[in-house]
């Protein structure tokens, strides 16, 4: 802005002095106003800075108190551990459920077949039983030996009679092994049910821990954000 200062007087020297004094006074007044404004601004900023400093200190103390109260200093690490363990338990629980269903199906099939040895030998868990496998191998070998023996001896020959007796013992042993395998299958089913229930319980406990940590993190994150905001305002 431009300001024209005009002075009219019959004494030329006086006009210059009047004009110069008006300009000087105006500049002085402007400087005083500027100084007053700056001083007021400095005072206001100092007051606001002190308020923000106290606010920052309060928010930092609140965050520290919450950390000590909830042991939240390692919250992120604890959350990572809980989530990892929860995933592991979920995988194991799924596997345990699949095993229980398979065992339950085979056990139900075996129970429904009763003492039908031929049919029971079609149940996978029974066929894979070590005792059943051993008797089947011995019976197969003995039957092959007996087939060769039949070509050399009559039914009344002692070796023929001995072979028949051995075959009968092996067949009886196989039947007992099959029935024992069915009992083992029942025990395996109970064990599978117990393992599934234990894993489900462990998952529920871990899920509760995850929820508790999630609740803690909400307050922790809110206090952390408040500290960061207060610090940014104070520094500004």
Rosetta blueprint (number, residue, H / E / L):
1 X L
2 X L
3 X L
4 X L
5 X L
6 X L
7 X L
8 X L
9 X L
10 X L
11 X L
12 X H
13 X H
14 X H
15 X H
16 X H
17 X H
18 X H
19 X H
20 X H
21 X H
22 X H
23 X H
24 X H
25 X H
26 X H
27 X H
28 X H
29 X H
30 X H
31 X H
32 X H
33 X H
34 X H
35 X H
36 X H
37 X H
38 X H
39 X H
40 X H
41 X H
42 X H
43 X H
44 X H
45 X H
46 X H
47 X H
48 X H
49 X H
50 X H
51 X H
52 X H
53 X H
54 X H
55 X H
56 X H
57 X H
58 X H
59 X H
60 X H
61 X H
62 X H
63 X H
64 X H
65 X H
66 X H
67 X H
68 X H
69 X H
70 X H
71 X L
72 X H
73 X H
74 X H
75 X H
76 X H
77 X H
78 X H
79 X H
80 X H
81 X H
82 X H
83 X H
84 X H
85 X H
86 X H
87 X H
88 X H
89 X H
90 X H
91 X H
92 X H
93 X H
94 X H
95 X H
96 X H
97 X H
98 X H
99 X H
100 X H
101 X H
102 X H
103 X H
104 X H
105 X H
106 X H
107 X H
108 X H
109 X H
110 X H
111 X H
112 X H
113 X H
114 X L
115 X L
116 X L
117 X H
118 X H
119 X H
120 X H
121 X L
122 X L
123 X L
124 X H
125 X H
126 X H
127 X H
128 X L
129 X L
130 X H
131 X H
132 X H
133 X H
134 X H
135 X H
136 X H
137 X H
138 X H
139 X H
140 X H
141 X H
142 X H
143 X H
144 X H
145 X H
146 X H
147 X H
148 X H
149 X H
150 X H
151 X L
152 X L
153 X L
154 X L
155 X L
156 X L
157 X L
158 X H
159 X H
160 X H
161 X H
162 X H
163 X H
164 X H
165 X H
166 X H
167 X H
168 X H
169 X H
170 X H
171 X H
172 X H
173 X H
174 X H
175 X H
176 X H
177 X H
178 X H
179 X H
180 X H
181 X H
182 X H
183 X H
184 X H
185 X H
186 X H
187 X H
188 X H
189 X H
190 X H
191 X H
192 X H
193 X H
194 X H
195 X H
196 X H
197 X H
198 X H
199 X H
200 X H
201 X H
202 X H
203 X H
204 X H
205 X H
206 X H
207 X H
208 X H
209 X H
210 X H
211 X H
212 X H
213 X H
214 X H
215 X H
216 X H
217 X H
218 X H
219 X H
220 X H
221 X H
222 X H
223 X H
224 X H
225 X H
226 X H
227 X H
228 X H
229 X H
230 X H
231 X H
232 X H
233 X H
234 X H
235 X H
236 X L
